[in-house]
Every structure is written in C-alpha cells, then in structure tokens.
Amino acid sequence: MTKVFFQTHGCSVNFSETEQMKGILAKWDFEIIGDMETADVIIINVCTVKGENTALREIKKINEDYGTKKLIVAGCLTEELIENVKEVRDDVSFINTDNIKRITEVVEEEINDNHIELLSKEKELKLNLPKIRKNPAVGIVPILNSCALNCSYCSVKEIKGELFSYPIEDITKEVEKCLNDGCKEIWITSQDNAAYGIENKENKLPLLLNNILEINKDFFVRIGMMNPSNVLPILDPLVEIYKNKKIFKFLHIPVQSGNNKILRLMNRNYTVDDFKKIANRFREAIPNITISSDIICGFPTETEEQFKDSLNLIKEIKPDVLNISRFMARPGTKAAHMEGQIAGGVSKDRSRLLTDIFGNIARMQNEKWLDWEGEVLIDEIGKNDSFIGRNFAYKPVIVKGDFKLGDIVNVRIRSVTSYDLRAEDI
C-alpha cells in the first residue's frame, strides 16, 4: 500500500482541502501517514498569497532531506513558483487548488514516474467530499472560492479566478456531515465570507448563517475573515446573528492600513471610518466580542505619518488579535509596479514597532478576563500535557486535566499573557 504524507501551509481553506485530499486518497486505499521519513509520496500543500519564498524554502528543505521520495506540490500555485520548483528538481507533479478532486490521478501517475501538471481553473464545488480531519472536534467548511475585491497587492484572483459561491443546501449538508461525524466547532471559511452570494448581486451570508444555526444540534460556529466593504451592507443583520448563542463572539475584519490614501492605493473600497463603524457597532451590541484585524506595513509610498495613522488606529480600536505583515511585491499585481517602493529595512522596523505596541494592547485586553468563570470548549491539544479551550468570545484558554477534544469544561481565569488566558478547573 502506497504511503502518503501531507504537509500543509496557509489558511484554513488550505487545511480543509488537505483533509479532502486525504479522504479521497484513503477511499482509494492509499495509506495516509504522519511520518515523512517512511512515506513513499510527499504532498506539500502551499500558500503563495504573501509570496513564494516560504513555499519554495519548504520545498527545498524537503528535497534536501528526502530527495529520493516522490514529490507533489499542491495548493495556490503561481507560474513563478512552478518555475522555481523545477529549478530545484524536475521530477515533480503539480496540482492546483481547483483540481483537488483529481489527487488520486496525480499520485498514481507520480508513483509510476509520470510527472503531470493539473493547473486548469475550474469552478469546482469542493464540498461533501471524503475527509480525514486534522482535528476531530473542528469541521472546516468553505463557503465560496476566490474573492470579490481587486486589491492592488493581492494575487488571489490570479490564482483562484472569479468569485464562486457554493449553494446554501450543499454548505448546510457539509455542516450536518461535520456534526454527525462528532465535530463540535464549525469554521465558516473563505477568502471573504462577507462576499457570499454577491456575484449574483445579493449578499446571502445572513441567510446562509441562519440556515446553519437552525440545525438542531449543540455546536459552535466561528465565522472567519470578512472584508469591511462587504460587511457594511449587511451590518445590522450580521450583528443580530452574532447574538445567537451558537456563534463565537469573534470578528475578523482586516483594515490593512489606518490611512485613507493608502487604502485607496490598496483598492480596498472602504475608509478608516467605515472600519471604525463596524468595530464600534459590534462592540456596542456585544461588549466582550473578540476583534481580530490585519495591518500591512510598508505599502508603496507609505510615509512615516501615514504609518503613524495605522499605529493610532490600533491604539484607538484595541483589537484583541492583530496579524502584522510587511508588504511583499507580488508578481502580476498593480502594487508591485507602483512608484515609491519602501525599503525592506523600513518595513521591518515599522512591523517591529507595531508588534511591540500591540503586544501591550493584547495583554491589557486579556487582563479584562482575569477571574472570569465560565465554560470553554476543548478544541486543541496544547504543550506540556495541556489543552486549549475556547470561551464564548473564542479566547484561547490554557487548561490542564484529563480531557478530550470536544469536552465542555468549567474554568476560572487565573492569569493571562498577550496571547492567551490561563485557567484552573472549577
């Protein structure tokens, strides 16, 4: 029996697609293993949204350590990455994110020394496929493919094509399957959940979420990233949906910059005040909500004053989670050819400063939870015999005890860090 090992990078959609490819291969009697050393075939599912460097570095490392093993590169593939991989080794097969249903074909050809490339862009419904989950307590459910925006720095459209929302009935069926399989936590995921249905001129995210919440089972829903420009038209119904006890009070809205001129250059289609309106509206309705956001440091032409606008916005809004990136010039994007490219050292200094400032904000936000008592859902195995649970606001809570994934545990918060809350059983 051919042994196959997967290594996965990137967003939750990538992890969902790895779970699907594992399920498809297992159905055809391939053995999915967790040890690269004993594998016959290594499949690396890569992300190139922030550039090819990380993916290429991992591929080079695999080639150095396991160059005699069969190698398949999957995921969000660009022409540049494929060309660079072929310079590392020429006996590699490629399968992009639109062709995961054909993974069996690729593996079979590769083990017979036929190196193939499945790179066509298709509007594939990637739901209700066999799955081997990384985490049996978490069901990852993609609701659409690609994105409705055309951000000047982003390559999602180049890789994934035009927006394609999956039918509500298929998404609901996938959620039901996850729950029947024992999942307690459902991740609603995509490049922009708030874009659901808008290719047909109607935002159907509230309708979809209400359908899911009507499923008569005990579970929690984490709604993933939503761009502000697509949240605004559905702001009021979305806030009401978030009040449902099944919804984790967790809102991921990437702002990317605190300066309107930079946002226009990014082609983000909203203003700083729009972002503030969303954050404040949710906080007014749900005071303990966890707000997550994203900032890009060093976008072309960004001045020190414009960067300070981002610092001041973060100080004002005080998000609980902040993903900080340095601008990367993506081939084929408008931003890569803009004048006023910022030196790497400047971007690095700005990201370091923002990281330091946010570390203090995150700790202060977490200190508000000291002595809080309540239930957490155990959804991850931690370090040193610990577990990670999530409370109603999706705050990570470190606990120790004899638990299993999916357990509900009563805890009291005794200490915090900038990254998590720490508890004892009560």
N, C-alpha and C positions, 0 to 999 in steps of 0.2 A: 504494500500500500504506500503510495507516494505521500511523503510528509511535507506539509506546507506551513511556513512560519510567516506571520504578518507583523510589520512594523508600521505604525500609523502616526501621522503628524497633522496638525492643523485644527480645524473647527469641529464641532460636534457632528456636522453633516459628514465629514470625512470618516469619523468614528462609526457613524451609522452605516456608511457604505462598506467599511471593512467588515462590520458584523454581517451584512448581507452577503458579501463575497465569501466569507467563511461558511455561512449557512448553505449557499449554493454548492460550494465545493464538498462540504460534508455530505450533502444529499447524494452526490455522485461518488461517494466512497473514498474521497481524499481524506487524509488524516490531518487535522489542524492541531498543531503543537505549539508550545510556548517556549521552545528552546531553539535558538538559531543554530546552535552547534550541530544538532542531529537532523536538521531539515534537509530535504532534497531540493526544495524550491523556496526562495525568499521573495516575498512580495512586499515592497515598500510603497505605502500609500502616502503621497506627498502633498504638501501645500506650497503654492507659489504666490499667494496673494501679497506677501511682503517681500517678494524677491525669490530668486532661485538659489541663493547662496546656501541657506540652511539645508534644502533638499539635496543639493549637489554634495555638500560636505558629508551628509549621512550616507549617501550612495558611495562616495569614495571610501568611507570607513568600512562599509560592508564589503566592498571589493578588496580592500587591503586584508581584512580578516578572513573573508570567506569567498575569495575569488574563484574557487573551483565549483561553487554551487550555482544552480540556475537562478537567474535574477529577473524579476518582473517589476517594472516601475509603473505604478498606477496613480490615479487621482487627478489633480488640477495641473495638467501638463501644458507647458508652453513650448513653442518651437525652439526657443533658446535653450531650455533645459534639456530637451531631447538631443540637440546637437552637442551640448556639453557632456551629457552622459555617454554618448557614442565615442567621444574622445577618451573617456576613461576606459571603456570596454565596448566592443561592438557586438557581443553576443547577448544582447538584452532584448526583451519584449516589452512593449508599452501598451497600456490600456487606459483610456481617459475616463473621466467621471461619467460620461454619457453612455458607456458601454459595459458597465459592471455586470449586467446580466450574462455577458459572454465570457466571464472569467474562466469558466471550465475549458472553453476552447483555447484560450491563451495558455493555460497551464499545460494542457495536453500537447499543444504544439511545441512549447518550450522544452518539455522533458524529452521530446523527440528531436531536439536540436534545430527546430524551425522557429526562427525569431520573427515574430509578427508585431504589427502595429495596428491597434484598433483605436482610431482617433477621430472618427466621424462625430459630428454634433447632431444629436437626435433629441427630440422632445420625449424623453422616456419617463414613464410613470414608475418611479422607484419606490414602490410601497408594496406591502403584503408579499414580500419575498421571504424565503427561509432566513433565519438569523441565528448566529451564535453570539450572545451578548457578552460584552466585556464585564458588565455589571448586571447581575440578575435582578437587582432592585430598580434599575433605571431603564425605561423604554424611550429611545430616541426616535422621534417622529418628524421627519422633514415634511414641510407643507408646500414648498414650491422650489423651483430651480432658477438660479440666476438672480437678477436684481432689476428694479425699475429705474434706478438712478444711473447717471453717466458721470460719476465723479472723475475729475481730471487726473487723479493719481492712481486709479484702480483698474485692475485687469480682469475683473470678474466677468464682464460682458464678453471680452475676447475669449476667455476660457469656456464659459458656460452658455453663451448665446443670449437670446432674448428671454424675458421673464415667462415662466410657465407654471401656473398654479395648479396643484393637484385637486381633483374633485373632492368635495366635502365627504361624500359617502366612503371613498377609499381611505381618507385620513381617519375618519371615525372608526372604520373597520380595523385599521392598523392599531389605533389606541386600544380598542377592545381586545385585540390579539395580545398586545403587551400586558394588559391587565389579567387576561386569562392565563398568561404564562407566569404570573406572580409578581409583575412589576408593581411597585408602589408609587413611583415617581415618573411622571411623563415629561420629557423635554420637547416642547414645541420649537422647532429649529428651522433656520434657513438663512440666507444672506440678509434678508429683511422681512421679518414676519408681518410688519405693518403694510407690506405691499401685496398681501394676499388678495388675489382677485382683480387687482386694478388694471391688468392688461385688458380686461373686459369692461373698463370704466366704472367698476363698482367694487368698493372695498368690502370684502366679505369676511374679514377677520373676526368681528364681533359675532357674526352668525356662526362661523366655524367653532369658536370657543364655546358659545352657548350649547351647541350640539354635543361637544365633548363633555361639558360639565353636567349634561343631563344623563350621562351613563351612570347607572345605578350600582356603583361600587365605591369603596373607600380608596381614594388616591389623591395625590397632589400634582399640580401642573406647574412647571416652570416655563414661563414664556421667555424665549430668547430675544436676541437683538432686534430692535425696531428703530428705523431712521426717523428723526423728528419730523421731516416734511410729510411723511406718510402717517404719522401718529396724529398730527393736528386735525385732520378731517374727522377722525373717529375718537377724539379725546374724551368727550363726555361718556359715550357708551363703554369705552375701554376702562375708564375709571370705575364705573359701576360694576363691570365684570371682575375687576381686581378685588372687589369687596367680597366676592364669593369665597367661602372657607376652603375650597379646594385649590385656590390659586395661591401659590407662594407670592408673598408681597415683595417681589424682586423685579425691578425695572431697568432694562439695559437700553439706554438711549445715547449713542455716540455723538458728541458735539464736534470733536476733531479740532476746533480752534475757538478761542474766545474773541476773535476779531472778525467783524463782518466783511471787511475787504478780503481777508484770506479765505473766508467761507465762500465768497463769490468766485475767487480764483479756483477753489476746490470744486466748484459747481455743485454745492450741497443743497441749494434750493430752500434754505431757511435762514433765519437770523439768530443772533445770540438771544434776543428777547423771546423768540419762539421757543428756544430750548428752555429758557427760564420759566416760561409759561407752563410748559409740560411738567417740569420738575416740581414747580410750586403747586400746581393743581393736584398732582398725586400726593404730595406731602400734606396738603390741606385735608384731603379726604382720608389718607392713610398715613398718620404721623410717623409710624415706625417702619415705613417702607425702606427697603434697601435699594439705593440708586447706584447704578454702575454706568460709567461713561468711558470714552476714549479720547485721547489727545494725540495729535501728530506734531512733533517738534521739528522745526527747521524746514517747513514748506517753502518753496521758492519765493523769494522777495520778503519773507517774514523778517521784520525789523525787531529790535530789542523791545520797543514799545508795544508792538503787536503781540510778541510773546508774553509780555507782562499782562496783556489783556487776558490771555489764557490762564496765567497764574492767578489773577484777580478773580476770574470766573470760578475757578476751582475753590478758592478761599471762600467765595460767597455761597456757592451751592453746596459745598462739602459733600461730595459723593462718597459712598461707602467703599466703592471699588473703582479703580481707575487704571485702564490699560494705556500705557505710555509707549509710543513708538517714535523712532526717528524716521524722517522722510526718506523713502527709498525711491529712486527714479526707475519706474517700471517701463521696460521697453514697450513701445506702441501706445503709450499714454501721453496725453497733452502735457501733463506736468513734467515729464521727462525732458521736454524740449523748451520749457519756459526759461526766460532770462532770469537772472538773479538766483541761481542755484546756491544753496547755503553750504559752506564747508562742513565736512563731516565732524571736525572738532567742535565747531559751534553747536551743531545739533546735539552732539554728545553732552556738552556742558549744559545745554538747556534741559535735556531729558533728565540729567542727574539732579539739577536744581529742583525740577518739578517733582521728581521721585522723593527727594528729601522732604519737601514741603507736604506732599500728600501723605507720606508716612506718618507725620504728626496728626494730620486731619483724620486719617483712618483710625488711629489709636483713640483719639478723642471720641469719634463716632462709636467705637466699640465700647468705650468706658460707660456709655449710657446704658449698656446691658448688664452691668455689674449687679449681682443679686437677683437678676430676673429668674423666675421659676416658670417652667412650662414643659411642653412636650417637644421632642425632636425626633425626626425620622432618621434612623441609621442608614446611610446610603453609601458609605465608603469605608474601606479599611485604611486606618492610619498607620503611623510609625510607632515602633516600640510597644506593640500589643495594645494600641489604642484604636478607637473607631472615630469616624467623623459623622456627626448628625447634622441635620438642618432644621432650624426652627421655622416658624411661620413666615419669617422675613428672609428665609434662605441663608441666614447667617451660619457659617460653619462652626460647629461646636465640638470640641475635642472631649471625648469621654473614654473612660476605661471600664471594662467589665466583661462579663460573659454574654456577648450579644451576637446577633447575626444580622446580615443585611436585610432591611425591611422592617426591623423591630421599631416600635414606638417606645421611647424612654422618657421618663420624667427627670428633669435635671434642674440644678441651680447653678448659675454662673458665678464662679469664684475669682477668676482672673481673666485678663484679655491681653492680646498682642495687637499689632496693627493688622494682622491677617486673620485672626480667629478669636473665638470665645472659648474659655476652658471651664469645664464643669465637673461636678461630682453628682452621683445619683442621689435622688431624694425619695 
